[in-house]
Amino acid sequence: MKSVEKESIKRLYIKSLKEELRGKEKEELLRRRRSIRVGLLGGFFDFLHIGHIKALKEAKDKVDVLVVVIAREKEGEWKKPIHTIKERVELVSSIKYVDIVIEGRENKLETLRKVDPDVIFYGYDQEEFIKEEGVEIVRLSPYKPEKIKTTKIKKHYGFF
């Protein structure tokens, strides 16, 4: 597939996550969606650090489109969020390896079906919380886990 064609379908796919496609756009996406590789990576992303950046880069290197799903506050209550979900979406959206960021839905299966990924990425210490038939699961590599880990950084700075 030509690079221009691939970019076109990537843009159309990203648009479909933002709004409902209709007519020719919808038909084209349905016909050509599998010509691109889509990855989903979910997380709380309240306290961004270099380990997150390395994981996002590793994930993006394996797919054409990287969709990041930001977990809702309810899912991370034990983490005492510093940033609102809207702020976390903005933070992660600013990272060059990320193609689109969406807020997670209450129902994780709804989010999964909306994104329709070819790959689901999990951090090295993240529990697999969802699996779908035919979707590849990839465990991302740790980056200095003895030092660079959200809970360790928060403890170091007295956040809990």
BELFEN-V686038 format. One record per pair of residues at least 4 apart in sequence whose C-alpha atoms are under 7 Angstrom apart, sorted by the first residue. I is the first residue (numbers start at 1). GAP is how many residues later the second one is. Records with the same first field share a line. If there is no record, write none. Layout:
I->GAP, GAP
This chain:
1->4, 5
2->4
3->4
4->4
5->4
6->4, 30
7->4
8->4
9->4, 20
10->4, 55
11->4
12->4, 17
13->4, 16
14->4, 86
15->4
16->4, 5
21->4, 5
22->4
23->4
24->4
25->4
26->4
27->4
28->4
29->4
36->28
37->26, 27, 28, 81
38->25, 26, 27, 28, 79, 80, 81
39->24, 26, 27, 28, 78, 79, 80, 81, 82
40->26, 27, 28, 77, 79, 80, 81
41->26, 27, 28, 79, 80, 81
42->26, 27, 28, 29
43->26, 27, 28
44->26, 27, 32
45->25, 43
46->35, 36, 37, 42
47->103
48->4
49->4
50->4
51->4, 92, 97
52->4
53->4
54->4
55->4, 85
56->4, 41
57->4, 40
58->4
59->4, 62
60->6, 37
65->34
66->32, 33, 34
67->31, 32, 33, 34
68->30, 32, 33, 34
69->32, 33, 34, 35
70->19, 32, 33, 34
71->4, 32, 33
72->4, 13, 32
73->4, 12
83->4, 5
84->4
85->4
86->4
87->4
88->4
89->4, 12, 13
90->4
93->5, 7, 8
104->7
105->5, 6
107->4
108->4
109->4
110->4
111->4
112->4
117->18
118->17, 18
119->16, 17, 18, 19
120->15, 16, 17, 18
121->16, 17, 18, 19
122->4, 6, 16, 17, 18
123->16, 17
124->15, 16, 17, 18
143->5
144->4
145->4
147->5
148->5
149->4
150->4
151->4
152->4
153->4
154->4, 5, 6
155->4, 5
